[in-house]
Amino acid sequence: MTETHPENRPEWQDSIYLHLRQFAQQALSRETPGHSLQPTLLVNDAYLRLLDQKNINAEDRAQVLAAGAVIIRRLLVEYARKRKALKRGGPEGRGKPLHVSVTDDANPFDALDLHDALNVLAKQNPRAAQVVEWKFFGGLTFEEIAQQLEVSVRTVKGDWRFAKAWLYRTMRTDEDPASE
Protein backbone atom coordinates (compact mmCIF):
# COMPACT_ATOMS: atom_id res chain seq x y z
CA MET A 1 0.00 0.00 0.00
CA THR A 2 1.15 3.47 -0.72
CA GLU A 3 1.57 6.38 1.64
CA THR A 4 -1.65 7.91 0.31
CA HIS A 5 -3.79 5.11 1.75
CA PRO A 6 -5.57 6.22 4.93
CA GLU A 7 -4.35 3.24 6.93
CA ASN A 8 -0.77 4.46 6.40
CA ARG A 9 -1.46 7.83 8.01
CA PRO A 10 -0.80 8.10 11.77
CA GLU A 11 -4.00 10.07 12.43
CA TRP A 12 -6.08 7.31 10.77
CA GLN A 13 -4.27 4.65 12.79
CA ASP A 14 -4.74 6.55 16.05
CA SER A 15 -8.42 7.17 15.39
CA ILE A 16 -9.19 3.55 14.50
CA TYR A 17 -7.14 2.27 17.43
CA LEU A 18 -9.07 4.54 19.83
CA HIS A 19 -12.40 3.33 18.42
CA LEU A 20 -11.29 -0.29 18.77
CA ARG A 21 -10.30 0.43 22.36
CA GLN A 22 -13.77 1.82 23.03
CA PHE A 23 -15.31 -1.28 21.44
CA ALA A 24 -13.13 -3.55 23.57
CA GLN A 25 -13.88 -1.68 26.79
CA GLN A 26 -17.58 -1.76 25.98
CA ALA A 27 -17.55 -5.49 25.26
CA LEU A 28 -15.44 -6.33 28.32
CA SER A 29 -17.61 -4.18 30.59
CA ARG A 30 -20.39 -6.69 29.99
CA GLU A 31 -18.21 -9.47 31.32
CA THR A 32 -18.49 -10.68 34.90
CA PRO A 33 -15.70 -9.63 37.29
CA GLY A 34 -12.61 -11.78 37.50
CA HIS A 35 -11.86 -12.24 33.81
CA SER A 36 -8.27 -12.05 32.68
CA LEU A 37 -8.66 -10.46 29.26
CA GLN A 38 -7.53 -6.84 29.19
CA PRO A 39 -8.77 -4.24 26.68
CA THR A 40 -5.24 -3.49 25.50
CA LEU A 41 -4.59 -7.11 24.54
CA LEU A 42 -7.95 -7.36 22.79
CA VAL A 43 -7.36 -4.08 20.93
CA ASN A 44 -3.86 -5.01 19.84
CA ASP A 45 -5.02 -8.32 18.42
CA ALA A 46 -8.05 -6.72 16.77
CA TYR A 47 -5.99 -3.91 15.25
CA LEU A 48 -3.45 -6.31 13.76
CA ARG A 49 -6.21 -8.45 12.28
CA LEU A 50 -7.94 -5.37 10.94
CA LEU A 51 -4.77 -4.27 9.16
CA ASP A 52 -4.54 -7.74 7.57
CA GLN A 53 -8.00 -7.40 5.99
CA LYS A 54 -7.72 -7.16 2.22
CA ASN A 55 -11.36 -6.57 1.28
CA ILE A 56 -11.99 -3.44 3.35
CA ASN A 57 -12.08 0.02 1.87
CA ALA A 58 -9.92 1.94 4.35
CA GLU A 59 -11.46 5.22 3.22
CA ASP A 60 -14.91 4.06 4.37
CA ARG A 61 -14.71 4.69 8.11
CA ALA A 62 -18.02 2.94 8.87
CA GLN A 63 -16.87 -0.15 6.98
CA VAL A 64 -13.59 -0.22 8.90
CA LEU A 65 -15.39 0.14 12.23
CA ALA A 66 -17.91 -2.55 11.26
CA ALA A 67 -15.04 -4.89 10.40
CA GLY A 68 -13.47 -4.04 13.76
CA ALA A 69 -16.71 -5.08 15.49
CA VAL A 70 -16.67 -8.42 13.70
CA ILE A 71 -13.04 -8.98 14.64
CA ILE A 72 -13.68 -8.15 18.31
CA ARG A 73 -16.56 -10.63 18.36
CA ARG A 74 -14.36 -13.34 16.88
CA LEU A 75 -11.57 -12.63 19.34
CA LEU A 76 -13.97 -12.80 22.29
CA VAL A 77 -15.28 -16.13 21.06
CA GLU A 78 -11.73 -17.46 20.59
CA TYR A 79 -10.87 -16.30 24.09
CA ALA A 80 -13.98 -17.94 25.55
CA ARG A 81 -13.19 -21.20 23.79
CA LYS A 82 -9.62 -21.20 25.08
CA ARG A 83 -10.76 -20.44 28.62
CA LYS A 84 -13.39 -23.14 28.46
CA ALA A 85 -10.82 -25.67 27.25
CA LEU A 86 -8.43 -24.75 30.06
CA LYS A 87 -11.12 -24.57 32.72
CA ARG A 88 -12.81 -27.82 31.79
CA GLY A 89 -9.76 -29.75 30.70
CA GLY A 90 -10.85 -29.87 27.08
CA PRO A 91 -13.74 -29.23 24.75
CA GLU A 92 -16.26 -31.28 26.77
CA GLY A 93 -18.85 -29.38 28.77
CA ARG A 94 -19.99 -25.84 28.34
CA GLY A 95 -18.80 -23.53 31.10
CA LYS A 96 -19.50 -19.83 31.35
CA PRO A 97 -16.04 -18.34 30.88
CA LEU A 98 -17.09 -15.02 29.35
CA HIS A 99 -20.39 -13.34 30.18
CA VAL A 100 -21.95 -10.72 27.98
CA SER A 101 -25.45 -9.28 27.62
CA VAL A 102 -27.53 -7.85 24.82
CA THR A 103 -30.44 -7.14 27.12
CA ASP A 104 -31.21 -3.89 28.85
CA ASP A 105 -31.14 -5.49 32.30
CA ALA A 106 -27.54 -6.73 31.93
CA ASN A 107 -28.21 -10.43 32.48
CA PRO A 108 -25.01 -12.34 31.71
CA PHE A 109 -24.81 -14.85 28.87
CA ASP A 110 -22.06 -17.16 27.74
CA ALA A 111 -20.12 -15.70 24.80
CA LEU A 112 -20.16 -19.04 23.02
CA ASP A 113 -23.93 -19.33 23.46
CA LEU A 114 -24.31 -15.79 22.11
CA HIS A 115 -22.06 -16.64 19.17
CA ASP A 116 -24.11 -19.77 18.38
CA ALA A 117 -27.38 -17.87 18.70
CA LEU A 118 -26.14 -15.08 16.41
CA ASN A 119 -25.17 -17.68 13.82
CA VAL A 120 -28.71 -19.10 13.90
CA LEU A 121 -30.21 -15.61 13.76
CA ALA A 122 -27.98 -14.83 10.77
CA LYS A 123 -29.57 -17.72 8.87
CA GLN A 124 -33.08 -16.49 9.71
CA ASN A 125 -32.51 -12.74 9.52
CA PRO A 126 -29.00 -11.81 8.33
CA ARG A 127 -29.52 -8.06 8.60
CA ALA A 128 -30.73 -8.24 12.21
CA ALA A 129 -27.73 -10.41 13.14
CA GLN A 130 -25.39 -7.92 11.51
CA VAL A 131 -27.04 -5.04 13.37
CA VAL A 132 -26.42 -6.86 16.67
CA GLU A 133 -22.82 -7.61 15.77
CA TRP A 134 -22.03 -4.04 14.81
CA LYS A 135 -23.98 -2.42 17.64
CA PHE A 136 -23.05 -4.83 20.40
CA PHE A 137 -19.46 -5.73 19.57
CA GLY A 138 -18.53 -2.59 17.68
CA GLY A 139 -20.53 0.10 19.38
CA LEU A 140 -21.57 1.57 16.04
CA THR A 141 -24.43 4.03 16.17
CA PHE A 142 -27.75 3.33 14.51
CA GLU A 143 -26.84 5.98 11.94
CA GLU A 144 -23.50 4.32 11.09
CA ILE A 145 -25.17 0.93 10.79
CA ALA A 146 -27.92 2.36 8.58
CA GLN A 147 -25.28 3.91 6.34
CA GLN A 148 -23.42 0.60 6.02
CA LEU A 149 -26.57 -1.41 5.34
CA GLU A 150 -28.07 1.29 3.11
CA VAL A 151 -31.36 1.29 5.02
CA SER A 152 -33.13 3.83 7.21
CA VAL A 153 -32.25 4.39 10.86
CA ARG A 154 -35.81 3.34 11.70
CA THR A 155 -35.23 -0.01 9.98
CA VAL A 156 -32.00 -0.53 11.93
CA LYS A 157 -33.75 0.27 15.22
CA GLY A 158 -36.49 -2.20 14.33
CA ASP A 159 -33.92 -4.88 13.53
CA TRP A 160 -32.18 -4.14 16.85
CA ARG A 161 -35.42 -4.51 18.83
CA PHE A 162 -36.32 -7.71 16.99
CA ALA A 163 -32.85 -9.22 17.43
CA LYS A 164 -32.65 -8.36 21.13
CA ALA A 165 -36.04 -9.97 21.75
CA TRP A 166 -35.15 -13.00 19.64
CA LEU A 167 -31.79 -13.46 21.40
CA TYR A 168 -33.32 -12.95 24.82
CA ARG A 169 -36.00 -15.55 24.14
CA THR A 170 -33.60 -17.98 22.51
CA MET A 171 -30.89 -17.69 25.12
CA ARG A 172 -33.34 -17.91 28.03
CA THR A 173 -34.56 -21.33 26.94
CA ASP A 174 -32.68 -24.50 27.67
CA GLU A 175 -32.95 -25.50 24.03
CA ASP A 176 -30.15 -25.38 21.52
CA PRO A 177 -30.67 -22.26 19.34
CA ALA A 178 -29.84 -24.33 16.25
CA SER A 179 -32.96 -26.44 16.86
CA GLU A 180 -35.34 -23.55 16.09
Backbone hydrogen bonds, N-H to C=O, Kabsch-Sander energy under -0.5 kcal/mol:
donor,donor_aa,acceptor,acceptor_aa,energy
5,H,2,T,-1.4
8,N,5,H,-1.7
9,R,6,P,-2.0
13,Q,9,R,-2.2
14,D,10,P,-2.8
15,S,11,E,-2.1
16,I,12,W,-2.6
17,Y,13,Q,-2.5
18,L,14,D,-2.4
19,H,15,S,-2.1
20,L,16,I,-2.7
21,R,17,Y,-2.4
22,Q,18,L,-2.1
23,F,19,H,-2.5
24,A,20,L,-2.8
25,Q,21,R,-2.8
26,Q,22,Q,-2.5
27,A,23,F,-2.7
28,L,24,A,-2.9
29,S,25,Q,-1.7
30,R,26,Q,-0.6
30,R,27,A,-1.0
31,E,28,L,-1.4
35,H,32,T,-0.8
42,L,38,Q,-2.1
43,V,39,P,-3.1
44,N,40,T,-2.6
45,D,41,L,-2.2
46,A,42,L,-2.5
47,Y,43,V,-3.2
48,L,44,N,-2.2
49,R,45,D,-2.1
50,L,46,A,-2.6
51,L,47,Y,-2.3
52,D,48,L,-1.1
53,Q,49,R,-0.6
53,Q,50,L,-1.3
58,A,56,I,-1.0
60,D,57,N,-2.0
61,R,59,E,-1.1
64,V,60,D,-2.2
65,L,61,R,-2.6
66,A,62,A,-2.4
67,A,63,Q,-2.3
68,G,64,V,-2.1
69,A,65,L,-1.9
70,V,66,A,-2.0
71,I,67,A,-2.4
72,I,68,G,-2.5
73,R,69,A,-2.3
74,R,70,V,-2.4
75,L,71,I,-2.6
76,L,72,I,-2.5
77,V,73,R,-2.2
78,E,74,R,-2.6
79,Y,75,L,-2.7
80,A,76,L,-2.5
81,R,77,V,-2.5
82,K,78,E,-2.4
83,R,79,Y,-2.7
84,K,80,A,-2.5
85,A,81,R,-2.4
86,L,82,K,-2.3
87,K,83,R,-3.2
88,R,84,K,-2.7
89,G,85,A,-0.7
90,G,85,A,-1.2
95,G,93,G,-0.6
100,V,109,F,-2.6
106,A,103,T,-0.9
109,F,100,V,-1.7
111,A,98,L,-2.1
114,L,110,D,-2.6
115,H,111,A,-2.5
116,D,112,L,-2.5
117,A,113,D,-2.7
118,L,114,L,-2.7
119,N,115,H,-2.0
120,V,116,D,-1.8
121,L,117,A,-2.8
122,A,118,L,-2.5
123,K,119,N,-1.0
123,K,120,V,-0.6
124,Q,120,V,-1.5
125,N,121,L,-4.1
129,A,125,N,-2.1
130,Q,126,P,-2.2
131,V,127,R,-2.4
132,V,128,A,-2.2
133,E,129,A,-2.4
134,W,130,Q,-2.7
135,K,131,V,-2.8
136,F,132,V,-3.2
137,F,132,V,-0.7
137,F,133,E,-1.5
138,G,133,E,-0.8
139,G,135,K,-0.8
140,L,134,W,-2.2
145,I,141,T,-2.3
146,A,142,F,-2.7
147,Q,143,E,-2.2
148,Q,144,E,-2.2
149,L,145,I,-2.7
150,E,146,A,-1.3
151,V,146,A,-1.8
156,V,152,S,-1.9
157,K,153,V,-2.7
158,G,154,R,-2.2
159,D,155,T,-2.5
160,W,156,V,-2.6
161,R,157,K,-2.4
162,F,158,G,-2.6
163,A,159,D,-3.0
164,K,160,W,-2.6
165,A,161,R,-2.2
166,W,162,F,-2.8
167,L,163,A,-3.1
168,Y,164,K,-2.6
169,R,165,A,-2.6
170,T,166,W,-2.8
171,M,167,L,-3.1
172,R,168,Y,-1.3
173,T,169,R,-0.9
179,S,176,D,-2.0
180,E,177,P,-1.2
